[in-house]
Amino acid sequence: MKMTREKFQTSFKEIIDNFLLINLFVVIFFSIYFIFAVIMQVNGVFIFLNLFQNLWNPVVVPLITILIVSSLFNGIISWCRRKWLSQEEDI
């Protein structure tokens, strides 16, 4: 039973890692698209920035939120692990 649990944890961790990696690249894509849209608006083509503005709240904001929360969560987990491991070594 323990092997199945470890396999499940490894599989679940890989799924989360892949999701967060895809999320990072999608955020990078939207950043590049935003720069492109601003350049196109300066040149008089407004459709790209209008599309970005329409996608901002329903798509981009949740993606950025997931990225920031996962980074904070990862930092907190790492800090707690270091703290607990250093306390175990002191005992």
N, C-alpha and C positions, 0 to 999 in steps of 0.2 A: 504494500500500500504506500510505503514511503517513496518508492521509486516513481509511482504514478503521480504523487503530489509534487515531487521535484520536477518531473517532466512537464506537468501542468504549469508550474511557476515559471519555468524556463520558456515555455511556449507563450504564456501570457506576457512575459517581459519582452520577448521578441516582437510580439504584435504591437505592444505599446511603443517600443522603440521605433518600429517601422512607421507607425502612425505619426509620431512626433517628427521623424525625419522628413516624411512627405509634407507635413504641415510647415516645417521650416522652408522647404523649397518653394511651396506655394506662396508663402509670405514674401520670399525673395522675388518670385515672379511678379507678384502684385506691386512690389516696390519699383521694379524695373519698368513695369507697365505704367505706373504713375508718372515716372520721369518722362517716359515717352509721350504720355498724354499731355503733360504740361508743355513739352516742346512743341507738340502738334497744335496746342491751343495758341501758343505764341505765333505760330505760322497761320492761324486763322481756321483751323479745323477743330471744331468743338465736340465732335461726336465721341472721341475717345475719352475725354475728361467727363462728359456726361455719363458715359457707360460706367466709368470708375465711380462716379458719385452715386449712381444707382446701386452699385455693388458694395459700397462702403459699409453701410450698417448691417445688411443681412449676411455678408460673406467675410469681408476683410476684418472687421472689428472682432468677431468671434475667433478668427484664426490667430490674430495677434494676442488676444486674451489667453487662448490655450497655450501659445508659445511662452508668454510671460509667466503664467501660473505654473506651467511645467518646469520652467527654469527655477523659479522660487522654490517649488516643492523639492526639486532635485538638490538644491543648495541646503535646504533645511534637513533633508534626509542624510546628506553627507556630513553635515555638522553634528547631527545627533549620533551617527555611527562613530565618528571620531571621538566624540565626548564619551560615549559609553565604552569604547575600546580602551581609551586612556584610563577610565575609572576601573576597568577590570584588571589592567596591568598594575595599578596601584595597590590592589588588594593582595 
